[in-house]
Amino acid sequence: MRYQAKDVYLLFGGTGTVSVSVNWTVTKSVVISGEPKLYQLIGASSSQGALLLLSVTPGVTAYAFTFGAFTFG
């Protein structure tokens, strides 16, 4: 998914792992456990445009993306 933002969050629930890649480079692995909660996938120092790729193991459910700190100008 292409995005333009400083921060990217996703509401995950279940049990498993999510591998996060930005522009085809793996940047982090997130361990998911339990009830749905908001996880920060991207936390940049300034707004950026990039390609976000997620690899999710069975047992993880993704619900909704949110984006933060987008500024114009």
LOBA-603016 format. One line per field, with one value per residue: residue in three letters; x, y, z of N, C-alpha, C, O, CB in turn. Coordinates in nm, 2 decimals. Glycine has a CB too. Layout:
miti: c(ala_...)
nxx: c(X_...)
nyy: c(Y_...)
nzz: c(Z_...)
caxx: c(X_...)
cayy: c(Y_...)
cazz: c(Z_...)
cxx: c(X_...)
cyy: c(Y_...)
czz: c(Z_...)
oxx: c(X_...)
oyy: c(Y_...)
ozz: c(Z_...)
cbxx: c(X_...)
cbyy: c(Y_...)
cbzz: c(Z_...)
% end
This chain:
miti: c(met_arg_tyr_gln_ala_lys_asp_val_tyr_leu_leu_phe_gly_gly_thr_gly_thr_val_ser_val_ser_val_asn_trp_thr_val_thr_lys_ser_val_val_ile_ser_gly_glu_pro_lys_leu_tyr_gln_leu_ile_gly_ala_ser_ser_ser_gln_gly_ala_leu_leu_leu_leu_ser_val_thr_pro_gly_val_thr_ala_tyr_ala_phe_thr_phe_gly_ala_phe_thr_phe_gly)
nxx: c(0.08_0.06_0.15_0.13_0.26_0.36_0.34_0.23_-0.03_-0.18_-0.46_-0.45_-0.53_-0.53_-0.29_0.04_0.29_0.39_0.56_0.71_0.76_0.92_0.93_1.02_1.21_1.28_1.17_1.09_0.98_0.67_0.53_0.23_-0.03_-0.32_-0.61_-0.76_-0.55_-0.39_-0.11_0.20_0.34_0.50_0.71_0.82_1.06_0.97_0.70_0.65_0.65_0.58_0.61_0.43_0.46_0.32_0.37_0.19_0.14_-0.05_-0.33_-0.33_-0.53_-0.61_-0.75_-0.80_-0.64_-0.46_-0.34_-0.09_0.01_0.04_0.13_0.07_0.25)
nyy: c(-0.12_0.22_0.51_0.84_0.99_1.07_0.89_0.56_0.34_0.04_-0.15_-0.45_-0.79_-1.11_-1.38_-1.39_-1.29_-0.99_-0.88_-0.59_-0.40_-0.13_0.02_-0.22_-0.31_-0.47_-0.35_-0.38_-0.62_-0.72_-0.84_-0.99_-1.02_-1.12_-0.93_-0.70_-0.42_-0.11_-0.08_0.08_0.10_0.25_0.51_0.80_1.08_1.28_1.36_1.12_0.97_0.64_0.29_0.05_-0.27_-0.57_-0.87_-1.12_-1.36_-1.67_-1.65_-1.39_-1.10_-0.82_-0.50_-0.20_0.07_0.37_0.70_0.94_1.28_1.42_1.69_1.98_2.17)
nzz: c(0.00_-0.09_0.09_0.24_0.50_0.84_1.05_1.08_1.17_1.28_1.37_1.53_1.62_1.79_1.76_1.67_1.42_1.26_0.98_0.88_0.60_0.42_0.12_0.01_0.19_0.49_0.79_1.05_1.30_1.43_1.73_1.78_2.02_2.18_2.27_2.03_1.95_1.90_1.70_1.63_1.32_1.14_1.22_1.15_1.12_0.98_0.74_0.49_0.17_0.07_0.00_0.17_0.29_0.43_0.60_0.73_0.98_1.01_1.22_1.30_1.30_1.11_1.14_1.10_0.94_1.06_1.02_1.09_1.17_0.92_0.73_0.54_0.30)
caxx: c(0.00_0.13_0.10_0.20_0.23_0.47_0.32_0.13_-0.07_-0.28_-0.53_-0.43_-0.57_-0.49_-0.16_0.13_0.39_0.38_0.68_0.68_0.86_0.90_1.00_1.08_1.32_1.21_1.21_1.06_0.89_0.59_0.47_0.09_-0.08_-0.43_-0.72_-0.72_-0.49_-0.32_0.04_0.27_0.42_0.60_0.73_0.93_1.08_0.89_0.61_0.72_0.57_0.65_0.53_0.42_0.42_0.31_0.36_0.12_0.13_-0.19_-0.37_-0.34_-0.64_-0.59_-0.88_-0.81_-0.52_-0.47_-0.22_-0.07_0.11_0.05_0.12_0.08_0.34)
cayy: c(0.00_0.34_0.61_0.97_1.03_1.06_0.78_0.46_0.25_-0.06_-0.23_-0.59_-0.88_-1.25_-1.42_-1.42_-1.19_-0.91_-0.83_-0.46_-0.35_0.00_0.02_-0.35_-0.33_-0.51_-0.25_-0.43_-0.74_-0.69_-0.96_-0.96_-1.11_-1.09_-0.85_-0.59_-0.30_-0.03_-0.09_0.17_0.03_0.35_0.64_0.87_1.21_1.38_1.30_1.06_0.89_0.52_0.17_-0.03_-0.41_-0.64_-1.01_-1.15_-1.50_-1.71_-1.62_-1.24_-1.03_-0.67_-0.43_-0.07_0.16_0.51_0.77_1.06_1.39_1.46_1.83_2.04_2.28)
cazz: c(0.00_-0.09_0.19_0.26_0.64_0.93_1.13_1.03_1.28_1.24_1.48_1.52_1.73_1.77_1.80_1.56_1.39_1.14_0.93_0.82_0.50_0.36_-0.01_-0.01_0.29_0.61_0.89_1.19_1.32_1.55_1.79_1.81_2.12_2.26_2.22_1.94_2.00_1.80_1.69_1.54_1.22_1.09_1.30_1.08_1.18_0.90_0.65_0.38_0.08_0.06_-0.02_0.29_0.27_0.55_0.59_0.85_1.00_1.04_1.36_1.33_1.23_1.09_1.14_1.04_0.94_1.09_0.98_1.17_1.15_0.78_0.72_0.41_0.29)
cxx: c(0.09_0.07_0.19_0.17_0.36_0.46_0.21_0.10_-0.17_-0.33_-0.52_-0.48_-0.52_-0.35_-0.07_0.23_0.36_0.51_0.65_0.80_0.82_0.99_1.08_1.19_1.25_1.27_1.19_0.98_0.81_0.52_0.33_0.04_-0.20_-0.54_-0.67_-0.66_-0.41_-0.17_0.09_0.36_0.53_0.60_0.85_0.95_1.01_0.80_0.69_0.62_0.65_0.55_0.54_0.38_0.42_0.30_0.31_0.11_-0.01_-0.21_-0.38_-0.45_-0.60_-0.73_-0.88_-0.67_-0.56_-0.34_-0.21_0.03_0.14_0.04_0.14_0.18_0.48)
cyy: c(0.12_0.44_0.73_1.01_1.02_0.93_0.69_0.36_0.15_-0.14_-0.37_-0.66_-1.02_-1.28_-1.45_-1.30_-1.12_-0.86_-0.70_-0.43_-0.22_0.00_-0.11_-0.39_-0.36_-0.41_-0.29_-0.55_-0.71_-0.82_-0.92_-1.06_-1.05_-1.01_-0.75_-0.47_-0.24_-0.04_0.01_0.09_0.12_0.47_0.71_1.01_1.32_1.30_1.24_0.98_0.76_0.41_0.08_-0.17_-0.48_-0.79_-1.06_-1.31_-1.54_-1.69_-1.47_-1.19_-0.88_-0.61_-0.30_0.00_0.30_0.57_0.90_1.16_1.42_1.62_1.88_2.15_2.23)
czz: c(0.00_0.02_0.19_0.40_0.72_1.01_1.07_1.14_1.22_1.36_1.45_1.64_1.69_1.82_1.68_1.55_1.26_1.10_0.85_0.72_0.44_0.24_-0.02_0.09_0.43_0.72_1.03_1.18_1.44_1.60_1.83_1.91_2.19_2.18_2.12_2.01_1.89_1.81_1.59_1.44_1.16_1.19_1.25_1.15_1.10_0.80_0.53_0.29_0.05_0.03_0.11_0.25_0.40_0.52_0.73_0.86_1.03_1.19_1.40_1.24_1.23_1.07_1.07_1.05_1.00_1.05_1.06_1.12_1.01_0.78_0.58_0.41_0.29)
oxx: c(0.18_-0.05_0.30_0.06_0.46_0.56_0.11_0.19_-0.24_-0.26_-0.58_-0.48_-0.48_-0.30_-0.12_0.26_0.30_0.58_0.56_0.91_0.71_1.11_1.20_1.25_1.17_1.39_1.25_0.91_0.86_0.46_0.31_0.06_-0.20_-0.56_-0.56_-0.72_-0.38_-0.11_0.03_0.45_0.64_0.49_0.96_0.85_0.98_0.82_0.78_0.51_0.76_0.43_0.65_0.27_0.51_0.23_0.37_0.07_-0.09_-0.12_-0.43_-0.47_-0.57_-0.81_-0.96_-0.60_-0.67_-0.24_-0.31_0.12_0.25_-0.06_0.22_0.20_0.57)
oyy: c(0.13_0.44_0.73_1.06_0.96_0.86_0.74_0.30_0.18_-0.17_-0.42_-0.61_-1.04_-1.21_-1.53_-1.23_-1.18_-0.79_-0.71_-0.43_-0.19_-0.02_-0.10_-0.49_-0.28_-0.39_-0.25_-0.58_-0.67_-0.89_-0.82_-1.18_-0.95_-1.01_-0.71_-0.42_-0.30_-0.02_0.03_0.02_0.07_0.52_0.69_1.06_1.43_1.18_1.31_0.94_0.76_0.42_0.05_-0.19_-0.47_-0.83_-1.04_-1.38_-1.45_-1.70_-1.44_-1.22_-0.82_-0.66_-0.28_0.00_0.34_0.50_0.96_1.12_1.45_1.67_1.82_2.22_2.31)
ozz: c(0.08_0.03_0.14_0.43_0.67_1.03_1.01_1.20_1.12_1.45_1.35_1.75_1.58_1.91_1.59_1.64_1.17_1.18_0.76_0.76_0.42_0.24_-0.07_0.08_0.47_0.74_1.13_1.08_1.55_1.52_1.91_1.90_2.25_2.06_2.13_2.11_1.79_1.92_1.49_1.49_1.14_1.22_1.29_1.21_1.15_0.78_0.48_0.34_0.02_0.03_0.15_0.19_0.49_0.42_0.83_0.77_1.08_1.28_1.50_1.13_1.33_0.99_0.97_1.15_0.98_1.06_1.10_1.04_0.97_0.83_0.50_0.51_0.28)
cbxx: c(-0.10_0.14_0.10_0.16_0.13_0.48_0.27_0.18_-0.14_-0.22_-0.68_-0.28_-0.72_-0.50_-0.17_0.06_0.53_0.27_0.76_0.66_0.88_0.94_1.09_1.13_1.42_1.24_1.14_1.00_0.97_0.48_0.55_0.00_0.03_-0.39_-0.80_-0.84_-0.39_-0.36_0.07_0.35_0.33_0.56_0.75_0.90_1.23_0.98_0.50_0.82_0.54_0.74_0.58_0.33_0.53_0.18_0.50_-0.02_0.22_-0.20_-0.27_-0.20_-0.78_-0.50_-0.93_-0.92_-0.46_-0.51_-0.22_-0.03_0.24_-0.05_0.23_-0.06_0.32)
cbyy: c(0.00_0.41_0.54_1.08_0.93_1.18_0.82_0.39_0.33_-0.17_-0.18_-0.63_-0.87_-1.28_-1.54_-1.44_-1.26_-0.79_-0.94_-0.35_-0.46_0.12_0.14_-0.37_-0.21_-0.66_-0.12_-0.32_-0.87_-0.58_-1.02_-0.96_-1.14_-1.01_-0.78_-0.55_-0.34_0.12_-0.23_0.28_-0.01_0.39_0.60_0.89_1.24_1.48_1.40_0.96_0.96_0.49_0.09_0.03_-0.48_-0.60_-1.08_-1.09_-1.54_-1.86_-1.69_-1.18_-1.05_-0.64_-0.41_0.01_0.17_0.54_0.80_1.02_1.35_1.40_1.90_2.10_2.38)
cbzz: c(0.12_-0.23_0.33_0.16_0.70_1.02_1.27_0.90_1.40_1.14_1.49_1.50_1.75_1.62_1.90_1.44_1.38_1.16_0.84_0.93_0.39_0.46_-0.02_-0.15_0.30_0.66_0.87_1.27_1.33_1.51_1.91_1.68_2.22_2.37_2.34_1.85_2.12_1.81_1.64_1.62_1.10_0.95_1.45_0.93_1.18_0.82_0.60_0.43_-0.05_0.18_-0.14_0.40_0.17_0.63_0.56_0.85_1.12_1.01_1.45_1.29_1.30_0.97_1.28_1.11_0.80_1.24_0.83_1.31_1.22_0.69_0.81_0.36_0.40)
% end
